[in-house]
Amino acid sequence: MASVTSLSDSVQQHLADALASALPEADGVDPLLRRSDRADFQANGILALAKKAKANPRELATQVVSRVTTGDELIKDVEVSGPGFLNITIADRAITRNLAARYADETGRLGIPAAANPGTTVVDYAQPNVAKEMHVGHLRSAVIGDSVVQLLEFTGENVVRRHHIGDWGTQFGMLIQYLDEHPHELDHKADEEVSGEEAMSNLDRLYKAARKKFDSDEEFKTRARRRVVDLQAGDPHTLAMWQKFVDESKIYFFSVFDKLDMEIRDPDIVGESGYNDMLAETCRLLEESGVAVRSEGALCVFFDDVKGPDGKPVPLIVQKSDGGYGYAATDLSAIRDRVFNLKATSLVYVVDARQSLHFKMVFETARRAGWLNDDVKAYQLAFGTVLGKDGKPFKTREGETVRLVDLLDEAIDRACAVVREKAQDLSEEEIAERGAQVGIGAVKYADLSTSANRDYKFDLDQMVSLNGDTSVYLQYAYARIQSILRKAGEVRPAARPELELHAAERALGLHLDAFAETVDEAAREYAPHKLAAYLYQLASLYTSFYDKCPVLKAESPEQVENRLFLCDLTARTLHRGMALLGIRTPERL
């Protein structure tokens, strides 16, 4: 695949060469190029350089300008403005030619190269709990994590997905003991495929019954506690029953992720139990190296900057005084596994911001132990809370946490109503299919268009609105372009570099060319919201182009072809960009 150099990179290189020729010691200095509303680009790097070389910035800028080649190959015009800025205008021909090269890329990558020497990143996301309903709090980790995985894979990184499900702990004693005494509670009707809904209601019924018995029956409570010991000792019968809970929960998990239009693969699900065999060794390594010390019988790691309200240090407890292991031991064992077995160079944890202190302590412990270092980094992609319309954490009227499935179903219902209202020639089946794509897209986009660390309001009316910064607006822009391309019939899109461009065509073209650097930045910073902002701006610039520049009724056949080419490249960019956010772009809406 031929990679296409973006216009900004070409201009950057051109200016850097002119700078170095005007001032030899400026070799390798960044001209600090950025998009500008005064011209196509502005370069601000001369100011700092002149200061360092004790030169007059305007004079230096004038010297640089005299060394820039202008014409219709790349830079049409460059002028000095203010104290020594450069305002740069790109030639129309250069814009069209660059876009034509992107359009010709048959791999569908739009001329974006893959990383030359990729690393290996483990992304830990979508971590539901066994035998428990998924609620609105599980939404963000799944949606943000899935998009980060798509972005990294697209840029060529080797990605290992990990779903660290909650599948271990003392609550299983109560559940396993109850199942042992009521062995048919999780049975399925013969040969029938079980729905996720059914699997969850089985688990939920069993959980409530076990809880009730545990709270009211002392003898059962004793048997349940003994069962925890059996589980931790690896008793085969107990483990077989524990596995039933895991399997039943997976049927449910897969049904929810399927509704979210997300691929979750069974081998990537490695829950807390997956690290049980490593816990004792993790503790031994930490204690022998002096990273962890015994304090009141517990194995602890202390930090100078982590203190409780009483001013006393709050340690990370790796092993409790009764010999039990906490989350820290599991998380530290997972780091060892990911660094030494999976050979990761980056670890990304998509986890609620409320767990920031825990991860800060875990990462620091792993650094002290030498498991993380300058070559292997860990990062918590911390996300904020989902709020209701009232700005408080999202709850039902009864004050319960909201079931994720109910939320998604409601989004799909709302979206079906919107699609039905706009649909001219869609069957009921098509309305249902598009409704799901629009509804799930709306939920994902509302999440991804907010920077992860901020809270956001879950407002379905806003999410499925056709106006404003919503995925529906982007999906309709895409569908509208497909409709224009169908209406064009025999006329094929074709780039015509000889044509002059309208201002709206230039603005759209320059933004289309910036897709590559946006994807690169969003992947590098684990920031899907930067891609979402780019796509919204793309749809807005397209709307403006569509309003000002007739496509099928343009002035000449060449202009029709060139405008169809701009339409088609916009559609391809929207399609690719939305896919990186995990959102579908239906061909007709």
N, C-alpha and C positions, 0 to 999 in steps of 0.2 A: 504494500500500500504506500502510495506517495503521500508524505505528510506535507501540509500546506503551511508556509510561514505566514503568520497573521500580519496584517498591515502595520499594526502598532510595533511588532518586533522588527519589521523591515525598516520602518522610520527610525526606531530606536538605534538600530545598527548604523544607519546612514548618518545620523546626528553624532553618534559616538565617534565615527571615523572623522567627521568634519571637525569635531572638538579636538581630537588628538592631533590633527594636522595644523590647527590654529595654535595649539598650546601643547607641545610634546609631553609635558608632565601630566596632561589630562588623560593619558592612555588608560582605558579601562574604567573611566568615570561614568556613572549613570546619568544620562541627560534628564532623568525624572520626567518621563512623558506621561501625560494623562489626557483623557477626553476633556473637551472644553466647550463651553457654549459660545465662545468668541470665534472659534475656528473649529476644525475637526479635532486637532490636538494642540496641547500647549506643553512646552518643555521649560521646566523651572530650574534645571540643574546648574545653569551658568552662574547664578547668584552666589551660591556657596563656593563654587570653583574660583570665581574672580576674587572673592574675599581671601581665599587661601593663597592665591597667586599675587595678591595685592595689585590687582588690575581693575580698571573701570569696567563694571559689568556690561554697560551698554556698548562700549567699544569692543569688548570681547565677543558679545553677541553679534555685532555687525561683522566682525572677522569670520565668525562661524558661518553666518548666512552666506558670505561671499564664497564659501567652500562647498555649499550644498548644491547639488545638481538639481535643477528644476526642469519640469517638462511634463509629458503625459505618461511617463513610465511609472512614477510613484508620487513624488511631491510636486504639486502644481505651483505652490506658492509658499514662501516662508517670510515672515516679517518680524522685526523686533518691536516689542510693545512694553510699556511701563519701564521699570528699572532694569530690564534685561531678560524678560521672558521672550520665548519664541512662539509665535502663532503659526500653525502649520495647516495648510489645506491640501487634501489628497486629490489627485486627479481622478475624474470620473472613470476613465478607462482602467485605472489601477484597481478601483473598487470592483468593477464588474469582472475583470480578469481574475481577481483573487477568489471571488465568489464562484466563478465558473469552475475553478480548480477544485473547490470544495464540493461542488455539485457533481463533478465527474467521478468522485471517489465511490467506487462500486461496493466497498465494504460496509457502507452505511455509517462510517465514522466521521464523515464530513471533513476529511483531511486532518483529523486530530491524531497525532502520533501516540503510541503507547510508550510507557516509560522504558528507557534503555536498560537501566539496572534496577529492577523493582525489588522491594523488600518483601517481607512476609508480615502481614498484619492479622492478628486475631481480633475479631469483633465479637464482644460478649453482649448480646441483646436478646430481647423477647424471652423473659425469664419467669413464666407463670409457676404456680405452685400446684403440686400433685393433690388431687382430691378437693381442690378449691375452685370455685367459680372465678373466671377472669373478670375483672372490673375495669372501670375507666382508667385507673392508675396503670394498667398494663399496656395501654394504647401507645403511649409516647415512645417507650423503649423499643417496641416492635416497629413502629413507623419510621422513627429516626434511624434506628439501626439498619433497617432494610435499605434505606436510601444511601446511607454511608457505604454499605456493602456494594451496592450497584455502582456508586461513583468510583470507589477504589478499584473494583474489578475492571471498569471501563478504562481507567487510566493505566491499566497493566499490572497493578499490584497483585501479588499472590495473597488471596484472602482466605482465612480459615474462619468459618462461622461457629460460634459456640452459644448454645442456649443452656444457661446454668439454672436448670429448673430446681425448685425447692422440693426435693424428693426424699429427704432424710430428717430425722428428728424425733423427739419424744412423742409427738402427737400420733405417730404410727403405732405405738404400743396399744393405744385405745382402739384404733381402727382395726388393726389385725386381730386383736383379741375378740372384738365384736364379730368379725367375719368368721373367725374360728368357731364361735358358738352359734352363728347363724350362717352356715356355709353357702346358702343359695342366694344370698342378697345381691351378688353381682352377676348372677347367671344371665345368659342371653337366650332368647327364643332361638330354636334350632335353625341353622343355616341362614338366618336373616342378617343383613348388614345393619349394624347398630348406628343410629344417628348420633352426632355429637350431643344433641339436646338430651337424648335418652341416656347416654352414658353419664352426663352431668347430673341428671335427676336421680339416677341410681346412687351415685357417689354422695350427692347432697342428702338424700334420704338416710343413707347409712351413717353419714357423719353426724346428723342431728340425733339419730337414735343412739349412737355410741356415746355422744356427749351427754345425753340425758342420763343414760345408765351410769356413766363415769361419775357424774355429779351426785347421783342419788344412792349408789350402791357401793359401799366400802369394799366389799369382797371383790367386786369386779375391778375396782380401782387398783387393788393390790395385784390382781392377775394381769392387768394392763401394764403396770410398772415392771412386772417380772418379764413381760413380753418384750419390753424395750431392751432389756439385758440380752434376751435371746437374739433379738434382731442385730444388736451390735456385736454379738459373739459369732454371727454368721450361721445360726441354726437353719438348716436347709428348708424345713417345713415353713418356718417363719418368713424366710426370704421369698419362698414361692408365693406366699400370700401377699407379701409386700409388692411383689412384681405385678400381681393382679391389679392393685391400685394404680400402679404406674401405667400399665397397659390401657386400663379403662380411661385414665386421665388423658392419655395421648390421643385416643379416639376423639375426645372433646377438643383438645388443643388443636389438632389438625383441622377440625371442622371450623374453628374460629379463624385460624390463619388462612384457610381456604376462602372464607367469606371476606377476609381482608385482602384477598388476591396476593398472597405472599407465599413464596416457596420456602417451607421449613422442612429440612431433610432429617430423617431419623438418626443417621450417624453423627449429626452435628449437635444432637441433644445429649449433653453430658452434664448430668445433674450433680448436686452436692455429693451423692453417693459414689460418683465416679472417682473421687479422690480419697476415699476411705483408706485405701492401702498405703497412702503416702503420709497420712497425718502424723503417725508416731515418728517417722524419719524427719519430717519437717521440724517437729519440736526438738528432736535430738540435735539436728544441725544448728538450729538457732541457739540452743542452750550451750553446746560445745564451743561455738564461736563467740559466746559472750554477748550476742545481740539481745537474747532474752535472759531474764534472771528470775529466780524463784522469789515470790513475795507472798507471804501468808499462805504458802502451799501452792499458789497458782503460778503458772509460767507467764511472765509479763514482759512487755517491751515498753520502756518509758521515753517520754519526749519532753524536752525543756519547755516547748511552747504550748503544750496541751495540759491545762489545769482545770480543775473543777471550780465550782462557785466558792469553795472554802480555801482556794489557793493551793490545794494539794494536787500533785500530778495525777492525771487520769491515764492509766496504762492501756495498751492494747492487750487483752487477755487471750493468749494463744491456747492455753490449756487450763481448765478450771481446777480448783483444789481437789475436787472429787475424781479427777482423771478424765472428765468429759472434755470434748473439744468444741470450741465455739466457731462462729463464722470465720474468724480470723485464720484459724488453722486451715480451713477448707480453701479460703481465698489465696493464702500463701502457697498452698500445695498446687493450686491451679496455675499460679504464676510459674512455679518450677516446671510443671508439665508443659506449659505453653512455650517457655523459653528453651528448655533442654530437649524436649521430645518433638515439639512442633517447630522448633528453630525460628521462633518469631523474632522480628526486629522491632515491632510495635504492638502494644496491647491497648485496645480501646474498649472501655467499659461504658455502655450506654445505660446509666443508672441515675435514679432520682437524686436531685441536688441535696436532699435531706440526708443522704448517706456520704456526703463529701468528707466529713471528718474521718469516718471509718476508712475510706479508701486512701486518704492522705496518710494515715498511720500505716496501713498495709503496704503502700508503695514505698514509704520511707524505710520500713522494716526490711523489705526485699532489697532495697539499695544497700542498706548496711550489711546485709548477708552476701552482697555481691551478685545477686541474681538479676538485678536491674543495674544498668550502668550507662555510659555515654552511647553505647551501641544498641542497647535495648531499652526502649522507653515505654512507660505506661501512662495512659491518659484517661481521666474520667470525663466523658462527654456528659456533663451533668445537665439534667433537664428540670424545668419548673413544673408547677402543678396545673392540672386542668381545672378551670374554674367554671361555675355556672354563670348564667347571665347576670346574677346579682354580685358577681365578683368574689364570691366565697367558694371554698372547695366544693366541687360538684357532688351533690347528693340527691336522692329521691325526696319526694314530699315527706316520706316517713323518716327521713334522715339516714336512710341506708346508702351504702355506696352503690353506684349505678352499674348494673350488669352490662358488660361490653357488648354482648350479643343484642340486647334490647336497643342499645344506642345505635349500633350499625343498622339494625332493621329499620329503625325510625328514619335514619338518614336515607336509606334506600327508598322507603315509602315516599318521603318528601321529593326525592330526585325523580321518581317515576311520575309524580304529579307534574313536575316542571317539564319533563320530556314529553309527556302526553299532550300538554298544552301547546307545545311548540311543534310537535310532530305532524308532518303532512301525510307521509306515505309509509308509516311504520306499522307493522303488525303488532298485536298484543305481546307476542313472544319477543319481538325486537325491542319493544318499550321496556319490558322487564329486564332484558339483558343490558340495554343502555342505562336504564335506571340504576342498576347495580354499579356499573362503571362510573356513572356520574356521582352517585351517593358516596361510594367508598373513596372516590377521588376527592370529593369535597372534604371528607373527614381528614384524609391524609394531607391535603394541601393546607388546610387551616393550621394543622400541626407544624408542617414543614416551612410555612412561610413566616413563622415566628422564630426568632433565634432561640435555640434549644433552651438556654438558661433562663428565659423569661416564662412567666406563667401566661396562659392564654385562655380566653373565654370561649366556652363551647356553646356556640349560638347557631343552631341549624338553619334558622331563617337567613342569616347572613351567609352561611356556608354554601347554600344552594342558590344564592342570588346570581342572576345573569349579569349584574353590574358590579364593578369593583374588583378588588384583588381576590378573585376566587378561581378555583380550578374550572368551574362551569364556564366562566368567561373565556378561559384558554381553550377548553374543549370546543366551544362554539366557534371560536376563531379558526381552529383547525378544520372543523367540519365545513365551515363556510368556504375555505380555500379548496377543499376537495370538491365541493359543488361547482366552483368556478372552473376547476380543471376538467370536470366532466362536461360542463357546458361548452368548453373550448372545442370539443369534438376532435376533428382531424388536426387542428393547429397544435403543434408541439411546443413546449417551453424551450427557448434557446437564448443563450447569453449573446448580447450584441454590444461588445466593448466600444464600438465606434459611436454609440449614441450618447448624447448629453443626458444627465440625470436631473430629474426634478428634485427639489430640496427634500421632499418626503421620501423619495427613493434613496437618496444619499443617506439620510438618517437611518432608514431601515437597513440599508446595505452595510453601513459601518457597524451597526449593532449585531447583525448576523455574523460578521467576521469575528466579533469579540466572544462568540460562544466558546471557542477553544480555551481562551484564557480564563473564562468564568468557570468552566468545568474543572480546570486544573486547580484553581484557587479553592473551589468548594470541596474538592477531594483532599487537598493538602491541609485545609483547616477543619476538616470534618464539619462543614457548614452548608448543609443542603439549603438553608434559607437564602444563601447568596444566589444559588441557581434559581430558586423560586422567584426572587426579585427580578432576575434577568429575564425570565420567561414572561412575567407579567408586563415588563417594559417592552418586550418583543411584540406581544399581542397588541399593546397600546400603539406602538409605532406602526404595526401593520394596519390597524383600524384607521389611523390617520392617513396612511398611504392609500388605502382603499377609498377613503372619502375624497381624496384630492386627485388621484390618478386613475382615470378610467382604464380598466384592464382589457376587456374584450372589445371596447369601442375606442381604443387608443388611436392616435393620429395616423400611424402607418403599420403595415404588417410586421415590420421589424420591432416596432415598439410593443405591439401585442405580444410577440414572442418573448421579448426581454422582460415585460411585466409578468407574464405567466411564469417565467424562470424565477423571478423574485418571489412570486406567490409559492411556487413549489419548494424552493429552498427554505422559505419561512415555515412551511408545513413540515418539512423533514426535520428542521431544527426543533420545532415544537414537539414533534413526535419523539425524537431522541431524548430531549430534555425532560419531558414528562415521564418517559420510561425510567429515567434515572431517579425520579422521585417515587417510582412505583405506581404511576397513574396511567390509565389507558386513554387513548385518543380515538374514540369511535369515528368511522369514516362518514357516517350520516347521523345527524341529530335533528 
